[in-house]
Amino acid sequence: MKIPFFKNTVTNYFSMFVRLVQGILVTRWLISHLGEAQYGLWVMLWSFFSYALLLDLGFGVAAQKVTATQLYKQDLEKYNHTISSIFLSHVSMALLILPLTFVGIYYIRELFHLPADATEEYIYFCREALLLSGLAATIVFPLGVFPEILVGLQKIYLRNYIIIISKIVELTGVIVIFALGWGLFKLLFFVMLVMGITQLAMLVAVWKNIPGFRIRFALDKEVLKGIFHFSRAVYIISIGRMIWERGMFLLISIFCGLAPVGIFQLGSRIPFLMQQIALPYVENISPISALLHSRKRTMHLAQILLRSIRWVNFFAAGATIMIMIYAPRIILFLFNVVSDEAAFICRLMILFVYFLLVLRIIPEKFLTMAEEHKFLAKVQSFESIFFIVISIIGLQIKQHELIVVGAMILTKLIGTVGFVLPRLIKRTGLRLRYFVLYSLFEPALLALATGMVCYWQYYFLRGQIHEFFLLALAGISGVLIYFPALYYMMFDHVEKVRAKRIFSKITGRLRRT
């Protein structure tokens, strides 16, 4: 099976770019046309919608895995029964959204913290909006299995094409709605409708790529029981991840107050953005791991993992060095804030995120698909409990946000180095020395060389030129170093030949013009 790795990755980044631009524009227009109060209502409704995703219970990843192993080619009937059981389990879980929505409608004042002088008309409006959001979530939630199937099919680019078209349609619709002077309710209805049509388009794409695919409205309890052992572990992993991602803010808020939360948010925003930028590339690992593991092609899979970690390290190390050097200037340029504490947190968190990107996220995706989900669930559970306990103990001694950050770093360091990496090496047969030199040391060495150049620029030019020009100069310097290195260090022979052909075509066209 030919894996469209490049197409998947490029469309992932393009989709992310479209969603980012669309999100910024829509947010600006929402605040401008609706006002802060109704924008706050919009945010709350989408927050509840996102929490509904917790009802997935890991079945979405299970659908991705069973598709990636190409069960639909080996036994189409069994595959249809499996996906149908997952879909019907989603339907049953979605039905829980409705009673929760009605409870929310009853306690609408407390839920949205409505003022005492809120009119009955406004309260009724909030109830209608919540009801519409709940109904939409009930309908759309079960359809979330189909994007996962496209990922399992290695057709991530098809999913991305649909998302890109959907976001453009949504953006156009928002412009028309505001131009006509319509309000939040019609906007919410339109956005939910587009979301439903988008998921149905994913279903059509699945039908076209799996001839004979059918959803049968019959729940196979034995199939579901087998799936649940995998999905339960995946769900525990996702809950554990949510505990440390959301728990950091909660613990800092409870023990340190809201001001330290703001400082931590300011310092951690850039590192978490770097993590988000790297994830579109990493998404390819899960279906590839499931496919090659099912075919027992361990050596081939080990080489893909080595190369994937090397590629992520190549770019992440350079970005980490740059952010470490320029953290105060980046924060000043982006947020117009001068804060030594936020800059220190930014530097600390960028190292932490770099560690996760290079040594944790890819191994975790592989192990999840290589029947090590129970092991990962135990590690994640240990990490969650250890993080909370260590954080609370530390905060009792000194109430400072760095206690929480330190506890998180210590927890992930122990879990990754002590458990996850040894299991990865054992399952793949990777040679530790080669792994360290090839995937870790060489890309990091290039980043250090780039860092020396950028630090020299920062040391002599800070305060002499505007932050924008200082950062632009650093970016240009990094590109001039990294692009030649990309060709000589990262491309194999086939990729070098392909790059030469593309370069020859471009230069040929330029000469003709």
C-alpha positions in Angstrom: 0.0 0.0 0.0 1.4 3.4 -1.1 1.1 5.8 1.8 0.5 9.5 0.8 2.6 10.8 3.6 3.6 14.0 1.9 0.1 14.8 0.7 -1.4 14.1 4.1 1.2 16.3 5.9 0.9 19.3 3.4 -2.9 19.3 3.5 -2.8 19.0 7.3 -0.8 22.2 7.5 -2.9 24.0 4.9 -6.1 22.9 6.7 -4.6 24.2 10.0 -3.7 27.5 8.3 -7.3 27.9 6.9 -8.8 27.1 10.3 -6.5 29.6 12.0 -7.3 32.5 9.6 -11.0 31.6 9.6 -11.0 31.5 13.4 -9.3 34.8 13.8 -11.7 36.5 11.3 -14.8 35.0 12.7 -13.8 35.9 16.3 -13.2 39.5 15.3 -16.6 39.7 13.6 -18.4 38.0 16.4 -17.2 40.4 19.0 -17.9 43.4 16.6 -21.4 42.4 15.6 -22.7 40.5 18.7 -21.0 42.3 21.5 -19.1 40.8 24.5 -22.2 39.3 26.2 -23.5 37.3 23.2 -19.9 36.4 22.2 -19.5 35.0 25.7 -22.6 33.0 25.2 -21.2 31.7 21.9 -18.0 30.6 23.6 -19.9 28.8 26.4 -22.1 26.9 23.9 -19.0 25.7 22.0 -17.4 24.8 25.3 -20.3 22.5 26.1 -20.2 21.1 22.6 -16.5 20.2 23.0 -17.1 18.6 26.4 -19.6 16.3 24.6 -16.6 14.8 22.8 -15.7 13.1 26.1 -18.6 10.7 25.4 -16.5 9.2 22.6 -14.9 6.7 25.1 -12.1 6.0 22.7 -14.3 4.4 20.1 -13.1 6.9 17.4 -9.5 5.8 17.7 -10.7 2.1 17.7 -12.4 2.8 14.3 -9.2 4.3 13.0 -7.2 1.3 14.1 -9.5 -1.4 12.7 -9.5 0.5 9.4 -5.8 1.0 9.3 -5.3 -2.8 9.7 -7.3 -3.1 6.4 -9.9 -5.4 7.9 -12.3 -4.2 5.2 -10.1 -6.0 2.6 -9.8 -9.2 4.6 -13.4 -9.5 5.9 -15.8 -6.8 4.8 -18.7 -8.2 6.7 -16.8 -8.3 10.0 -15.6 -4.8 9.3 -19.1 -3.5 8.7 -20.3 -5.1 11.9 -17.4 -3.5 13.8 -17.9 0.0 12.5 -21.7 -0.4 12.9 -21.3 -1.3 16.5 -19.0 1.7 17.1 -21.5 4.0 15.3 -24.4 2.7 17.3 -22.5 3.1 20.6 -21.9 6.7 19.5 -25.6 7.1 18.9 -26.4 5.7 22.4 -23.9 8.0 24.0 -25.3 10.9 22.0 -28.7 10.3 23.5 -27.2 11.2 26.9 -26.6 14.8 25.5 -30.3 15.6 25.4 -31.2 15.0 29.1 -28.1 16.9 30.0 -29.2 19.8 27.7 -32.6 19.9 29.4 -30.9 20.0 32.8 -28.8 22.9 31.6 -31.9 24.7 30.3 -33.6 24.4 33.7 -30.5 25.8 35.5 -29.7 28.3 32.7 -29.3 31.2 35.2 -26.7 29.4 37.2 -25.0 27.8 34.2 -24.4 31.1 32.4 -24.2 33.2 35.5 -27.0 35.5 34.2 -27.5 38.7 36.1 -30.4 39.1 38.5 -32.0 41.8 36.2 -31.8 39.6 33.1 -35.1 39.8 31.2 -37.4 36.8 30.6 -36.9 37.4 26.8 -33.1 37.1 27.2 -33.3 34.0 29.4 -35.6 32.4 26.8 -33.1 33.3 24.1 -30.3 31.6 26.1 -32.4 28.5 26.6 -33.3 28.3 22.9 -29.6 28.7 22.0 -28.5 25.9 24.4 -31.3 23.6 23.1 -30.2 24.1 19.5 -26.6 23.5 20.5 -27.6 20.3 22.3 -29.8 19.0 19.5 -26.9 19.7 17.0 -24.4 17.9 19.2 -26.8 14.9 19.5 -27.1 14.6 15.7 -23.4 15.4 14.8 -21.6 13.5 17.5 -22.2 9.9 16.1 -21.0 11.1 12.7 -17.5 11.8 14.2 -16.5 8.2 13.5 -16.2 8.8 9.7 -13.2 11.3 9.9 -11.4 8.7 12.0 -12.1 6.1 9.3 -10.5 8.4 6.7 -7.4 8.7 8.9 -7.3 4.9 9.1 -7.5 4.7 5.3 -4.4 7.0 5.0 -6.8 9.4 3.3 -6.1 12.3 5.7 -5.9 14.6 2.7 -9.5 13.8 1.8 -10.6 14.8 5.3 -8.6 18.0 5.0 -10.1 18.9 1.6 -13.6 18.6 3.1 -12.6 20.6 6.2 -11.1 23.4 4.1 -14.2 23.7 1.9 -16.3 23.6 5.0 -14.4 26.4 6.7 -14.6 28.6 3.5 -18.3 28.0 3.3 -18.7 28.8 7.0 -16.7 32.0 6.6 -18.8 33.1 3.6 -22.0 32.3 5.5 -20.9 34.3 8.5 -20.3 37.3 6.2 -23.7 37.0 4.6 -25.5 36.5 8.0 -23.9 39.7 9.5 -24.5 41.6 6.2 -28.2 40.7 6.5 -28.3 41.8 10.1 -29.2 38.4 11.5 -28.3 37.5 15.1 -26.7 34.7 17.1 -29.5 32.2 16.8 -29.4 32.0 13.0 -25.6 32.1 13.0 -25.6 29.1 15.4 -28.1 27.2 13.3 -26.0 27.8 10.1 -22.7 26.8 11.7 -24.2 23.6 13.1 -25.8 22.8 9.7 -22.4 23.2 8.0 -20.8 20.9 10.6 -23.4 18.2 10.0 -23.1 18.4 6.2 -19.3 18.3 6.6 -19.5 15.0 8.6 -21.9 13.6 6.0 -19.4 14.5 3.3 -16.9 12.4 5.3 -19.3 9.5 5.2 -19.7 9.8 1.4 -15.8 9.8 1.1 -15.7 6.6 3.2 -18.4 4.9 0.9 -16.4 5.8 -2.2 -13.1 4.4 -0.8 -14.5 1.2 0.8 -16.7 -0.5 -1.8 -19.5 -2.4 0.0 -19.3 -0.4 3.2 -22.6 -0.4 5.0 -23.9 0.8 8.4 -26.1 -2.0 9.8 -28.4 -1.0 12.7 -27.6 -4.1 14.7 -25.3 -4.0 17.7 -22.9 -6.9 17.9 -22.1 -7.2 21.7 -19.2 -9.5 21.2 -17.5 -7.2 18.7 -18.2 -4.2 21.0 -16.8 -6.1 24.0 -13.6 -6.7 22.1 -13.3 -3.1 21.0 -14.1 -1.8 24.4 -10.8 -3.3 25.9 -8.9 -1.1 23.4 -11.1 2.0 23.5 -11.2 2.0 27.4 -7.4 2.3 27.6 -7.4 5.0 24.9 -10.1 6.9 26.8 -8.0 6.7 30.1 -5.0 8.0 28.2 -7.0 11.0 26.8 -8.5 11.8 30.2 -5.0 11.6 31.8 -3.7 14.0 29.1 -6.6 16.4 29.8 -5.9 16.3 33.5 -2.4 17.7 33.1 -3.3 20.1 30.2 -6.3 21.6 32.1 -5.0 20.8 35.6 -2.1 23.1 35.4 -4.3 26.2 35.0 -6.8 24.9 37.7 -4.1 24.2 40.3 -2.4 27.6 39.7 -5.8 29.3 40.0 -6.8 27.6 43.2 -3.5 28.0 45.1 -1.9 31.1 43.5 -4.7 33.3 42.1 -5.8 34.5 38.7 -2.8 36.8 38.1 -0.3 33.9 38.0 -2.7 32.1 35.7 -2.4 35.0 33.3 1.4 35.0 33.5 1.5 31.2 32.9 -0.9 31.5 30.0 1.2 34.3 28.5 4.4 32.2 28.9 3.0 28.9 27.7 1.1 30.1 24.7 4.1 30.1 22.3 5.4 26.7 23.3 1.9 25.1 23.0 1.6 26.8 19.6 4.8 25.1 18.5 3.3 21.8 19.6 0.2 22.4 17.6 2.3 23.2 14.5 4.1 19.9 14.8 1.0 17.7 15.3 -0.2 17.7 11.6 3.0 15.8 10.7 2.8 13.5 13.6 -0.8 12.5 12.8 0.4 10.1 10.1 2.1 7.9 12.6 -1.0 6.2 14.1 -2.5 4.6 11.0 1.0 3.7 9.6 1.8 2.0 13.0 -1.4 0.1 13.0 -1.0 -1.1 9.4 2.7 -2.2 9.6 2.2 -3.7 13.1 -0.7 -5.8 11.8 1.6 -7.1 9.0 4.5 -7.7 11.4 6.8 -5.4 9.5 8.7 -4.4 12.6 11.9 -3.3 10.9 10.2 -1.2 8.4 8.1 0.4 11.1 11.2 1.1 13.2 12.8 2.9 10.3 9.7 5.1 9.9 9.7 5.9 13.6 13.4 6.8 13.6 12.9 9.0 10.5 9.8 10.6 11.9 11.4 11.5 15.2 14.4 12.8 13.3 12.2 15.1 11.1 10.3 16.4 14.1 13.6 17.0 16.0 15.1 18.8 13.0 12.5 21.5 13.0 11.5 21.5 16.7 15.1 21.9 17.9 15.6 24.9 15.7 12.4 26.5 16.9 13.2 25.7 20.5 16.6 27.4 20.3 15.1 30.5 18.6 12.4 30.8 21.2 14.8 30.2 24.1 16.9 33.2 22.8 14.2 35.5 21.8 11.4 34.7 24.3 11.2 38.2 25.9 11.2 39.9 22.4 8.6 37.5 21.0 6.3 38.1 24.0 6.8 41.9 23.7 6.1 41.8 19.9 3.0 39.5 20.0 1.4 40.6 23.3 3.0 44.0 24.0 3.9 42.8 27.5 7.3 43.0 29.3 7.5 40.3 31.9 10.7 38.5 33.0 8.6 35.8 34.7 6.5 35.1 31.6 9.8 34.9 29.5 11.3 32.4 32.0 8.1 30.3 31.9 8.2 30.5 28.1 11.8 29.2 28.0 11.0 26.4 30.5 7.8 25.3 28.7 9.5 25.3 25.3 12.1 22.9 26.5 9.2 20.8 28.0 7.2 20.8 24.7 10.4 20.0 22.7 10.9 17.0 25.0 7.3 15.9 24.4 7.5 16.3 20.6 10.7 14.4 20.2 10.5 11.7 22.8 6.9 11.2 23.9 4.2 11.9 21.3 5.5 9.7 18.4 6.3 6.7 20.7 2.9 7.1 22.4 1.1 7.0 19.0 3.0 3.9 18.0 2.5 2.0 21.2 -1.2 2.8 21.2 -1.6 1.1 17.8 0.8 -1.8 18.7 -1.4 -3.4 21.3 0.4 -1.5 24.2 -2.7 0.5 25.1 -3.1 -1.0 28.5 0.5 -0.3 29.3 0.1 3.3 28.2 -3.1 3.7 30.2 -1.3 2.6 33.4 1.6 5.0 32.7 -0.9 7.9 32.0 -2.8 7.1 35.2 0.4 7.0 37.3 1.4 10.3 35.7 -1.9 12.0 36.4 -2.0 10.9 40.1 1.7 11.7 40.6 1.4 15.1 39.0 -1.6 16.1 41.2 -0.1 14.8 44.4 3.4 16.4 43.8 1.8 19.7 42.8 -0.4 19.9 45.9 2.5 19.0 48.2 4.7 21.6 46.5 2.1 24.3 46.6 1.6 23.7 50.3 5.2 24.6 50.8 5.4 27.5 48.3 2.5 28.9 46.3 4.0 29.7 43.0 3.1 28.7 39.4 6.6 27.3 38.8 5.9 24.5 41.4 3.1 23.2 39.0 5.3 23.5 36.0 8.2 21.7 37.7 5.8 18.9 38.9 4.6 18.5 35.3 8.1 18.3 33.8 9.2 15.8 36.5 6.2 13.6 35.9 6.6 13.4 32.2 10.3 12.9 32.5 9.9 9.9 34.8 7.0 8.5 32.7 8.8 8.9 29.3 12.4 7.9 30.2 11.5 5.3 32.8 8.6 3.6 31.0 7.6 4.7 27.5 11.0 4.9 25.7 12.2 1.5 27.1 9.0 -0.1 25.9 9.4 1.5 22.5 13.0 0.2 22.1 11.9 -3.3 23.2 9.0 -3.5 20.8 10.8 -2.2 17.7 14.2 -3.5 18.3 15.8 -0.1 17.8 19.5 0.2 18.5 19.8 2.8 21.3 23.1 4.2 20.1 21.9 4.6 16.5 18.6 6.2 17.8 20.4 8.7 19.9 22.9 9.7 17.2 20.6 9.6 14.1 17.3 10.9 15.5 18.4 13.0 18.5 22.0 14.2 18.3 22.5 15.3 14.6 19.4 17.5 14.3 20.1 19.1 17.7 23.7 19.8 16.7 22.5 21.8 13.7 20.0 23.7 16.0 22.9 24.6 18.3 24.9 26.0 15.4 21.9 28.1 14.3 21.5 29.2 17.9 25.0 30.6 18.1 24.4 32.8 15.1 21.0 34.0 16.4 22.4 34.6 19.9 25.2 36.8 18.4 22.5 38.8 16.6 20.4 39.1 19.7 23.3 40.1 21.9 24.5 42.9 19.7 21.2 44.2 18.2 18.6 44.0 21.1 17.4 47.4 21.9 19.1 48.8 18.7 16.4 47.9 16.2 12.6 47.2 16.4 11.5 43.8 17.7 9.9 42.9 14.3 13.2 43.5 12.4 15.2 41.6 15.1 12.9 38.6 14.8 12.8 38.8 11.0 16.6 38.8 10.9 16.6 35.8 13.1 14.1 34.0 10.9 16.0 34.8 7.7 19.3 33.5 9.3 17.6 30.3 10.4 16.1 29.7 6.9 19.5 30.3 5.3 21.1 27.7 7.6 18.2 25.2 7.6 17.3 25.0 3.9 20.7 23.7 2.7 20.8 21.4 5.8 17.4 20.1 4.9 18.7 18.9 1.5 22.0 17.4 2.7 20.9 16.1 6.1 17.3 15.1 5.8 16.6 14.0 2.2 17.5 10.5 1.1 18.7 9.7 -2.4 15.2 9.5 -3.9 14.1 12.7 -2.3 17.3 14.5 -3.5 16.7 13.4 -7.1 13.1 14.6 -6.8 14.1 17.9 -5.3 16.6 18.4 -8.2 13.9 17.7 -10.8 11.5 20.2 -9.1 14.3 22.8 -8.9 15.2 22.2 -12.6 11.6 22.7 -13.7 11.2 25.9 -11.7 14.5 27.4 -13.1 13.5 26.3 -16.6 10.2 28.1 -16.4 11.9 31.2 -15.1 14.4 31.2 -18.0 11.6 30.8 -20.6 9.7 33.8 -19.0 
